[in-house]
Amino acid sequence: MSIRVSNLRLPVDEPEASLPAHLARALGVNPTDLSRWRIVRKALDLRDKRQLRFVYNFEVDLPAEEPEVVRRTADRPHAPAQVALHDEPPFAMPEPGRTPLPHRPVVVGSGPGGLVCAYFLAKHGYRPILLERGTKVNDRIRDVKTFDDGGEFHPESNYLFGEGGAGTFSDGKLTCRGTGPDVIRVLELLAECKGQQPGRPNILYYHRPHLGSNRLPAVVKALRQRIEGFGGEVRFLTRVEDVDFDASGLKGVSTSSGFTPASVVVLAIGHSARDTYRMLAERKVPMAMKPFQFGVRIEHRQDVVNAVQFGPRHEQYEELLGNADYSLVASGKHDLFTFCMCAGGYVIPSVSQHGFFATNGMSLSRRDSPFANSGLVVTVPVEEFGARDVLAGVRLQEKYEAKAFEIGRGREYRSPVQGARDFVRGTVSRSAPESSYPRGVTPCDLREVLPPVVAEAVANGLPQMDRRWNGRFLADAVLVGPESRGSSPVRIDRDNETRESPGVPGLFPVGEGAGYAGGIVSAAVDGLRTARAIIAKYAVA
């Protein structure tokens, strides 16, 4: 049992060294009485532009005094924070199960779900084999840079495929709606793997922790090395092409490098492995259509965002806090909302196949680009897919991505763009607006690359967001798109308890590609929980 202290509000320039004094005052005790305490959450409150504040939540141990401290604090009429007893189970992994495991478990995909699942399996003695269709992260960095500079597209080593998965080049945000010991353990693991940068907001408790796409490769590499150090094996440029199973369960996987026997396979394939989705559908692995996010990127000058978010003292706050981000929602028949906002960032090509084009955003750890961009997306319901089969959402993505590829001059991979005001008015921009996108842009009517339900929601929602910003959201803003890879249009079915496919015993769908996560941390937590289920069932070989 401990005490949870919530909503302690302090000026943003208040040093963390003074926190024990503020915490003790909130509890009505002496600072020396605080035997153990930690920050659980630290969030920026931007509502009062005259005085920005951080809002803190803490966990505190006061042995034998906790109920009395909580009672005494509750009687204070103007307490600076909310105080309550808190009891949360510690992080734990199970003892190994008893079911024999004739082959080493296979994990398909080295995104956050696959890496973390493989890490915990390896740490507990299961020596997993991790199969990655792409290259090592260092080779991937080289291939991505070559592509950004105008070079050829590499179909297995790009912004979406390769060690670390799509998250490696998507800003490094570590936000997660979930809480609890599993989330904390994942954040601790990422911090241990070279993820915590001295002098930066602590990723263990900051409300919107951010590593940056330049720091994530080191984290990914360190995590892989730990897997190998525990006896696991990582095989690159090994694409899974078939899953062999019968009524009794899995037999193994056929790959571009040969057959690997396996009775346990973790599918952490990511949301862009469309060839794998098609293979699974042909093999009649239970799957379903799922609503997914589709929209555009909206790009502003970062100094505009800072002025709106930080207010009249924005220059002072920029020096203290760095560049500002934002989050907006516009209500309508289909809500429009910002997604994966990249302060001081870049718009990037989110491409995994020849003949298709989509965008995403990223920023480096310093967030020092003069541009800010954010996804501006709508959740497309399955009724809008145009068909009822499981891959209808994939085909919807491909239809508009193919049109965007055509507008962007094919293999030049230019990005379709339109001024935000022009989009609302229904007019094509006369010239190419300035953008951070690296391979050049082409003005067009972006409605050509958006499903009608998305185009309507963007046109209706942008004026609402503009009013929220007192007329500064649309002025000089650029729409870049489409943004079609925000989430998976497919869910690979699994049992809530066993986490296995109901049709294929031993097959464990995991992460964003399986339809059970939405970001680096949530995918990693999903991988951790699947590792826990495997460990609880199977004996160490």
C-alpha positions in Angstrom: 0.0 0.0 0.0 1.2 3.5 -0.8 -0.1 7.0 -1.2 -1.0 8.5 -4.6 -0.7 12.3 -4.7 -2.4 13.8 -7.8 -2.8 17.2 -9.5 0.0 19.0 -7.8 0.4 22.1 -10.0 3.7 24.0 -10.1 5.2 26.7 -12.5 7.1 25.2 -15.4 10.3 26.9 -14.2 10.1 25.2 -10.8 13.1 22.9 -10.5 12.5 19.2 -9.8 15.0 19.5 -6.9 12.3 21.4 -5.0 9.6 18.7 -5.4 10.2 17.0 -2.0 9.3 20.2 -0.3 6.1 20.7 -2.3 5.2 17.1 -1.9 5.7 17.2 1.9 3.6 20.3 2.1 0.8 18.6 0.2 0.9 15.7 2.6 1.3 17.8 5.8 4.6 16.1 6.8 8.3 17.0 6.9 10.4 16.4 3.8 12.6 14.1 6.0 9.5 11.8 6.5 9.4 10.9 2.7 11.2 7.6 2.8 10.5 6.7 -0.8 8.7 8.7 -3.5 8.6 8.8 -7.3 7.0 10.9 -10.0 4.2 8.9 -11.7 3.2 11.5 -14.3 4.3 15.0 -15.3 2.1 16.8 -17.8 2.1 20.3 -19.2 -0.9 22.5 -18.6 -1.2 25.1 -21.3 -4.6 26.6 -20.4 -3.4 29.7 -18.7 -1.0 31.4 -21.1 0.1 33.8 -18.4 1.6 31.1 -16.3 2.2 27.6 -17.8 2.3 24.9 -15.2 3.4 21.3 -14.9 0.8 18.9 -13.2 2.4 16.2 -11.2 1.2 12.8 -9.8 3.4 11.0 -7.3 3.6 7.7 -5.5 4.8 8.0 -1.9 5.6 5.5 0.9 5.0 6.6 4.5 5.2 3.3 6.4 2.5 2.9 9.1 1.3 6.4 8.7 -0.5 6.2 5.3 -4.1 6.0 6.4 -3.7 8.7 9.0 -1.9 11.0 6.4 -4.7 10.5 3.9 -7.4 11.2 6.5 -5.7 14.3 7.8 -5.2 15.6 4.2 -8.8 15.0 3.3 -9.9 17.3 6.2 -7.8 20.2 4.8 -10.2 22.6 2.8 -7.5 24.0 0.5 -5.1 21.2 0.0 -2.7 21.7 -2.9 -3.2 18.2 -4.3 -5.5 15.2 -4.1 -4.3 12.4 -1.8 -5.6 8.8 -1.7 -4.4 5.3 -0.7 -3.1 3.4 -3.7 -2.5 -0.4 -4.1 -1.0 -1.6 -7.4 0.4 -5.1 -7.9 4.1 -5.2 -8.8 5.3 -6.3 -12.2 5.7 -10.1 -12.4 6.3 -12.8 -14.9 5.0 -16.4 -14.3 6.9 -19.5 -13.7 7.4 -21.6 -16.8 4.5 -23.9 -17.7 4.6 -27.7 -18.2 3.5 -28.1 -21.8 6.5 -29.4 -23.8 7.8 -27.1 -26.5 9.5 -29.2 -29.2 10.9 -26.3 -31.1 12.2 -22.8 -30.3 9.4 -20.2 -30.4 9.5 -18.1 -33.6 8.7 -14.3 -33.5 7.9 -12.8 -36.9 8.7 -9.1 -37.0 11.1 -6.9 -35.1 8.9 -3.9 -34.4 8.3 -3.0 -30.7 5.8 -5.9 -30.2 8.1 -8.5 -31.7 11.3 -7.2 -30.0 9.8 -6.9 -26.5 8.1 -10.3 -26.8 11.4 -11.9 -28.0 13.3 -10.1 -25.2 11.2 -11.6 -22.4 11.1 -15.0 -24.0 14.9 -14.9 -24.3 15.4 -13.6 -20.8 13.4 -16.5 -19.4 15.4 -19.2 -21.3 13.2 -19.9 -24.4 15.9 -18.9 -27.0 13.4 -17.5 -29.5 14.2 -17.1 -33.3 13.3 -13.6 -34.4 12.6 -13.3 -38.2 12.8 -9.9 -39.8 12.0 -9.4 -43.5 14.2 -6.2 -43.6 17.7 -5.2 -42.8 19.6 -4.4 -39.6 18.8 -0.9 -38.4 22.2 0.6 -39.4 21.7 -0.6 -43.0 18.2 0.6 -42.9 19.3 4.1 -41.9 21.6 4.1 -44.9 18.8 2.9 -47.3 16.3 5.5 -45.9 18.8 8.3 -46.4 19.5 7.2 -49.9 15.8 7.2 -50.7 15.3 10.7 -49.2 18.1 12.0 -51.3 16.4 10.9 -54.5 17.7 7.3 -54.7 15.9 4.1 -55.5 13.3 2.6 -53.3 14.3 -0.6 -51.4 11.2 -2.8 -50.9 12.6 -4.6 -47.8 14.5 -1.7 -46.2 12.6 1.5 -45.9 10.6 3.7 -43.5 8.2 0.7 -42.8 10.2 -2.5 -43.1 13.4 -3.3 -41.2 14.8 -3.7 -37.7 12.6 -1.7 -35.3 9.5 -1.6 -37.5 7.6 1.4 -38.6 8.1 3.1 -35.2 11.8 3.5 -35.7 11.2 6.4 -38.1 7.9 7.8 -36.7 9.1 10.3 -34.1 9.8 8.1 -31.1 6.7 9.0 -29.1 6.3 6.9 -26.1 2.7 7.9 -25.2 0.3 5.2 -24.1 -3.3 5.3 -22.9 -2.7 2.3 -20.6 -1.1 2.4 -17.2 0.1 0.0 -14.7 3.2 -2.2 -14.0 3.5 -3.6 -17.6 3.6 -0.1 -19.1 6.2 1.0 -16.5 8.3 -2.1 -17.2 8.3 -1.4 -21.0 9.4 2.2 -20.4 12.1 1.0 -18.0 13.4 -1.4 -20.7 13.5 1.3 -23.3 15.3 3.6 -20.9 17.8 0.9 -20.1 18.5 0.3 -23.8 20.1 3.8 -24.2 16.7 5.5 -24.4 17.0 8.0 -21.6 19.0 11.1 -22.7 20.5 13.2 -19.9 18.9 16.5 -19.5 15.7 15.5 -21.4 12.2 15.0 -19.9 12.2 11.6 -18.2 10.5 9.0 -20.4 9.4 7.1 -17.3 6.8 9.7 -16.3 6.6 12.6 -18.8 3.1 12.8 -20.2 4.3 12.9 -23.8 7.8 11.3 -23.7 9.7 11.6 -26.9 13.0 10.0 -28.0 13.3 11.1 -31.6 14.0 9.1 -34.7 17.7 9.6 -34.4 17.8 7.9 -30.9 15.4 5.0 -31.5 17.9 3.1 -33.7 20.3 2.8 -30.7 17.5 1.5 -28.5 16.4 -1.0 -31.1 20.0 -2.3 -31.6 20.6 -2.5 -27.8 17.4 -4.5 -27.4 18.4 -6.9 -30.2 21.8 -7.4 -28.6 20.1 -8.3 -25.3 18.0 -10.9 -27.0 21.1 -12.4 -28.6 22.9 -12.2 -25.2 20.2 -14.3 -23.6 20.5 -17.0 -26.3 17.9 -15.7 -28.9 18.7 -15.5 -32.6 17.8 -12.8 -35.0 17.6 -13.5 -38.8 17.4 -10.5 -41.2 16.2 -10.4 -44.8 14.0 -13.4 -43.9 10.5 -12.8 -45.1 7.7 -15.2 -43.9 5.9 -16.5 -47.0 3.6 -19.2 -45.5 2.4 -20.7 -42.3 2.2 -24.5 -42.1 -0.5 -25.8 -39.8 -3.2 -28.4 -39.6 -6.0 -29.1 -37.1 -3.6 -30.1 -34.4 -1.7 -26.8 -34.6 1.4 -25.2 -36.1 4.2 -27.1 -37.9 6.4 -24.1 -38.9 6.9 -21.2 -41.3 8.2 -21.1 -44.8 10.5 -18.1 -45.4 12.5 -16.6 -48.2 15.5 -18.4 -46.6 13.9 -21.8 -46.1 11.6 -23.6 -43.7 11.7 -23.1 -39.9 9.9 -25.7 -37.8 7.8 -24.2 -34.9 4.9 -25.0 -32.7 4.7 -21.5 -31.3 4.7 -18.5 -33.7 4.2 -14.9 -32.6 2.9 -12.8 -35.5 4.1 -9.2 -34.9 4.1 -8.3 -38.6 3.3 -4.5 -38.5 0.4 -2.7 -40.2 2.0 -2.6 -43.7 2.8 -6.3 -44.4 0.0 -6.6 -46.9 1.5 -9.7 -48.6 1.4 -11.4 -45.2 -2.3 -10.4 -44.7 -3.1 -11.9 -48.1 -1.3 -15.1 -47.3 -3.1 -15.5 -44.0 -6.5 -14.8 -45.7 -5.7 -17.5 -48.3 -4.8 -19.9 -45.5 -8.1 -19.1 -43.8 -6.5 -17.9 -40.6 -9.4 -16.2 -38.7 -9.4 -12.4 -39.4 -11.8 -9.5 -39.6 -12.1 -6.0 -41.1 -11.3 -3.2 -38.6 -11.9 0.5 -38.7 -8.7 2.4 -39.4 -7.3 6.0 -39.6 -7.0 7.8 -42.9 -6.3 11.4 -43.6 -3.5 13.9 -44.4 -0.6 15.6 -42.7 -1.0 19.3 -41.9 2.2 21.3 -41.7 2.8 24.7 -40.1 5.8 26.8 -39.3 6.9 25.8 -35.8 7.1 29.4 -34.6 3.3 29.8 -35.3 2.6 26.7 -33.2 4.8 28.0 -30.4 3.0 31.4 -30.4 -0.4 29.8 -30.3 0.4 27.2 -27.6 2.7 29.2 -25.3 1.1 32.6 -25.6 2.7 36.0 -25.3 5.7 34.7 -23.4 6.4 32.1 -26.1 10.0 33.0 -26.6 10.7 32.5 -22.9 8.9 29.1 -22.8 10.6 28.0 -26.1 13.9 28.3 -24.4 12.7 26.4 -21.3 10.5 23.8 -22.9 11.6 23.5 -26.5 9.1 23.5 -29.4 5.4 23.1 -28.6 3.1 20.4 -29.8 -0.7 20.3 -29.9 -3.8 18.0 -30.0 -7.1 19.0 -31.5 -10.5 17.3 -32.3 -13.3 18.6 -34.5 -16.7 17.0 -34.0 -18.9 15.9 -36.9 -20.6 12.9 -38.5 -17.0 11.5 -38.5 -14.7 13.2 -36.0 -11.5 14.7 -37.3 -8.5 14.5 -34.9 -4.8 15.2 -34.9 -2.5 12.2 -34.6 1.2 11.7 -34.0 2.0 15.4 -33.9 5.7 16.1 -34.7 7.0 19.3 -33.2 10.1 20.6 -35.1 9.7 17.7 -37.5 9.6 16.4 -41.0 7.0 14.9 -43.3 8.4 11.6 -44.7 7.4 9.0 -47.3 5.6 6.1 -45.7 6.1 3.6 -48.5 6.4 -0.2 -48.5 5.6 -1.1 -52.1 6.4 0.1 -55.6 3.5 1.9 -57.1 2.0 3.3 -53.9 2.6 6.5 -51.9 1.6 7.7 -48.4 3.1 10.1 -45.8 4.0 10.0 -42.1 5.8 12.4 -39.8 8.9 12.2 -37.6 11.2 14.5 -35.6 14.6 14.1 -34.2 15.4 14.3 -30.5 16.2 18.1 -30.6 12.9 18.8 -32.5 14.7 21.6 -34.2 13.2 21.7 -37.7 11.5 25.0 -38.6 8.3 23.0 -39.4 5.7 21.3 -37.3 3.4 18.6 -38.7 0.6 16.4 -37.5 -1.6 13.7 -38.8 -5.1 14.9 -39.4 -7.2 11.8 -39.6 -10.6 10.2 -39.6 -11.5 6.8 -38.4 -13.0 5.1 -41.5 -15.8 2.7 -40.5 -15.9 -0.7 -42.2 -19.2 0.3 -43.9 -17.1 2.7 -46.0 -14.7 0.0 -47.3 -16.8 -0.7 -50.4 -16.8 -4.5 -49.9 -17.3 -7.0 -47.1 -14.3 -9.3 -47.4 -11.5 -9.1 -44.9 -9.0 -7.3 -47.1 -11.4 -4.6 -48.3 -9.7 -2.0 -46.1 -6.3 -2.9 -47.5 -7.7 -2.4 -51.1 -9.2 1.0 -50.0 -5.7 2.1 -48.8 -4.1 0.9 -52.1 -6.7 2.6 -54.3 -5.8 6.1 -53.0 -2.1 5.4 -52.5 -1.9 4.4 -56.1 -3.5 7.7 -57.2 -1.1 9.6 -55.0 1.8 7.8 -56.6 0.6 8.8 -60.0 0.1 12.4 -59.0 3.6 12.5 -57.4 5.2 11.6 -60.7 5.6 7.9 -60.0 9.1 6.9 -59.1 10.0 10.5 -58.3 8.0 10.0 -55.2 6.9 13.6 -54.9 4.2 14.3 -52.4 0.7 15.7 -53.3 0.1 18.9 -51.4 -2.6 21.6 -51.1 -2.9 24.8 -49.1 -5.3 24.2 -46.2 -7.4 27.2 -47.1 -7.5 26.1 -50.7 -8.7 22.6 -49.6 -11.6 24.1 -47.6 -12.5 26.4 -50.6 -12.2 23.6 -53.1 -9.5 25.3 -55.2 -6.1 23.9 -56.3 -3.1 25.7 -55.0 -1.4 27.7 -57.8 2.1 26.9 -56.6 3.8 24.3 -54.5 3.8 25.5 -50.9 6.9 25.2 -48.8 7.2 21.8 -47.0 9.8 19.7 -45.1 9.0 16.7 -47.3 12.4 15.7 -48.7 11.7 14.6 -52.3 9.7 17.5 -53.6 5.9 18.2 -53.7 3.2 18.6 -56.4 0.2 20.8 -56.0 -3.1 19.1 -56.6 -6.7 18.7 -55.3 -6.1 16.4 -52.4 -9.7 15.1 -52.6 -8.3 12.9 -55.4 -6.3 10.9 -52.9 -8.9 10.7 -50.1 -12.0 8.6 -49.6 -15.1 10.9 -49.8 -15.9 10.3 -46.1 -12.4 11.5 -45.2 -12.4 14.5 -47.5 -15.8 15.6 -46.1 -14.6 15.3 -42.5 -11.4 17.3 -43.3 -13.3 20.1 -45.0 -15.8 20.3 -42.2 -13.3 20.0 -39.4 -10.6 22.4 -40.4 -12.7 25.5 -39.8 -13.5 24.3 -36.3 -9.8 23.9 -35.5 -9.1 27.3 -37.0 -11.6 28.8 -34.6 -9.9 27.1 -31.7 -6.7 28.8 -32.8 -8.4 32.2 -33.4 -7.8 32.1 -37.1 -4.2 30.8 -37.1 -4.6 27.1 -37.8 -5.5 27.5 -41.5 -3.3 30.6 -42.3 -0.3 29.4 -44.4 -0.9 25.7 -43.4 -0.1 23.0 -45.9 -1.9 19.7 -46.3 0.4 16.8 -47.4 -0.9 13.4 -48.1 -2.4 10.9 -48.0 -1.8 9.6 -44.5 -3.1 6.1 -44.8 -0.9 4.0 -42.5 -2.0 5.2 -39.1 -3.4 1.8 -38.1 -4.2 -1.5 -39.5 -7.5 -2.1 -41.5 -7.3 -5.8 -40.4 -7.6 -7.6 -37.1 -6.1 -11.1 -36.7 -8.5 -12.9 -34.3 -7.2 -14.2 -31.0 -8.6 -15.5 -27.7 -8.7 -13.0 -24.9 -7.3 -15.4 -22.4 -4.8 -17.6 -24.2 -3.9 -14.8 -26.8 -3.8 -17.6 -29.5 -5.6 -17.6 -32.8 -8.9 -19.5 -32.3 -8.3 -21.4 -35.6 -4.6 -22.0 -35.3 -3.3 -23.3 -31.9 0.2 -21.9 -31.3 -0.3 -18.8 -33.4 -0.1 -15.6 -31.3 -1.1 -12.4 -33.2 0.6 -9.3 -31.6 0.8 -5.5 -31.9 -0.4 -3.0 -34.5 -0.4 -5.3 -37.4 -2.6 -7.7 -35.6 -5.0 -4.9 -34.7 -4.3 -4.8 -31.0 -2.2 -1.7 -30.4 -1.6 1.8 -31.6 1.9 3.1 -31.0 5.3 2.0 -29.8 4.5 1.5 -26.1 1.1 -0.2 -26.6 2.6 -2.6 -29.1 5.5 -3.4 -26.8 3.1 -4.0 -23.9 1.1 -6.3 -26.1 4.3 -8.2 -26.9 5.2 -8.5 -23.2 1.8 -9.9 -22.3 2.0 -12.5 -25.1 5.4 -13.5 -23.9 3.9 -13.9 -20.4 1.1 -16.1 -21.8 3.6 -18.3 -23.7 5.9 -18.6 -20.6 2.9 -19.6 -18.4 1.9 -22.4 -20.8 5.1 -23.9 -22.1 8.1 -25.5 -20.4 11.6 -24.2 -21.2 13.1 -26.6 -23.9 
